[in-house]
């Protein structure tokens, strides 16, 4: 019964890692968008 649990653990760990990676990528893209937007606002006013 240990081997199926190890396989399940490996699958869950892999899936969790993928979810975390995609969330990190999404947050970086969001921060870049906010940064670019604010930079354009400053350049427009200058």
C-alpha distances in whole Angstrom, upper triangle without the diagonal:
4,6,6,7,9,11,11,13,15,16,17,19,21,22,23,25,26,27,29,31,32,33,35,37,38,39,41,43,44,45,47,48,50,51,53,54,56,57,59,60,62,63,65,66,68
4,6,5,6,9,10,10,12,14,15,16,18,20,21,22,24,26,27,28,30,31,33,35,36,37,39,41,42,43,45,46,48,49,51,52,53,55,57,58,59,61,63,64,65
4,5,5,6,9,10,11,12,14,15,17,18,20,21,23,24,26,27,29,30,31,33,35,36,38,39,41,42,44,45,47,48,49,51,53,54,56,57,58,60,61,63,64
4,5,5,6,9,10,11,12,14,15,16,18,20,21,22,24,26,27,29,30,32,33,34,36,38,39,41,42,43,45,46,48,49,51,52,54,55,57,58,60,62,63
4,5,5,6,9,10,10,12,14,15,16,18,20,21,22,24,26,27,28,30,31,33,34,36,37,38,40,42,43,44,46,48,49,50,52,54,55,57,58,60,61
4,5,5,6,9,10,10,12,14,15,16,18,20,21,22,24,26,27,29,30,31,33,35,36,37,39,41,42,43,45,46,48,49,51,52,54,55,57,59,60
4,5,5,6,9,10,11,12,14,15,17,18,20,21,23,24,26,27,29,30,32,33,35,36,38,39,41,42,44,45,47,48,50,51,53,54,56,57,59
4,5,5,6,8,10,11,12,14,15,16,18,20,21,22,24,26,27,28,30,32,33,34,36,37,39,40,42,43,45,46,48,49,51,52,54,56,57
4,5,5,6,8,10,10,12,14,15,16,18,20,21,22,24,26,27,28,30,31,33,34,36,37,39,40,42,43,45,46,48,49,51,52,54,55
4,6,5,6,9,10,11,12,14,15,16,18,20,21,23,24,26,27,29,30,32,33,35,36,37,39,41,42,43,45,47,48,49,51,53,54
4,5,5,6,8,10,11,12,14,15,17,18,20,21,23,24,26,27,29,30,32,33,35,36,38,39,41,42,44,45,47,48,50,51,53
4,5,5,6,8,10,10,12,14,15,16,18,20,21,22,24,26,27,28,30,31,33,34,36,37,39,40,42,43,45,46,48,50,51
4,6,5,6,9,10,11,12,14,15,16,18,20,21,22,24,26,27,29,30,32,33,34,36,37,39,41,42,43,45,46,48,49
4,5,5,6,9,10,11,13,14,15,17,19,20,21,23,24,26,27,29,30,32,33,35,36,37,39,41,42,43,45,47,48
4,5,5,6,9,10,11,12,14,15,17,18,20,21,23,24,26,27,29,30,32,33,35,36,38,39,41,42,43,45,47
4,5,5,6,9,10,11,12,14,15,16,18,20,21,22,24,26,27,28,30,32,33,34,36,37,39,40,42,44,45
4,5,5,6,9,10,11,12,14,15,17,18,20,21,23,24,26,27,28,30,32,33,35,36,37,39,41,42,43
4,5,5,6,9,10,11,12,14,15,17,18,20,21,23,24,26,27,29,30,31,33,35,36,37,39,41,42
4,5,5,6,9,10,11,12,14,15,16,18,20,21,23,24,26,27,29,30,32,33,35,36,37,39,41
4,5,5,6,9,10,10,12,14,15,16,18,20,21,22,24,26,27,28,30,32,33,34,36,38,39
4,5,5,6,9,10,11,12,14,15,17,18,20,21,22,24,26,27,29,30,32,33,35,36,37
4,5,5,6,9,10,11,12,14,15,16,18,20,21,22,24,26,27,29,30,31,33,35,36
4,5,5,6,9,10,10,12,14,15,16,18,20,21,23,24,26,27,29,30,31,33,35
4,5,5,6,9,10,11,12,14,15,16,18,20,21,22,24,26,27,28,30,32,33
4,5,5,6,9,10,11,12,14,15,16,18,20,21,22,24,26,27,28,31,32
4,5,5,6,9,10,11,12,14,15,16,18,20,21,23,24,26,27,29,30
4,5,5,6,9,10,11,12,14,15,16,18,20,21,23,24,26,27,29
4,5,5,6,9,10,10,12,14,15,16,18,20,21,22,24,26,27
4,5,5,6,9,10,10,12,14,15,16,18,20,21,22,25,26
4,5,5,6,9,10,11,12,14,15,17,18,20,21,23,25
4,5,5,6,9,10,11,12,14,15,16,18,20,21,23
4,5,5,6,8,10,10,12,14,15,16,18,20,21
4,5,5,6,9,10,11,12,14,15,16,19,20
4,6,5,6,8,10,11,12,14,15,17,19
4,5,5,6,9,10,11,12,14,16,17
4,6,5,6,9,10,10,12,14,15
4,5,5,6,9,10,11,13,14
4,5,5,6,9,10,11,12
4,5,5,6,9,10,11
4,5,5,6,9,10
4,6,5,6,9
4,5,5,6
4,5,5
4,6
4
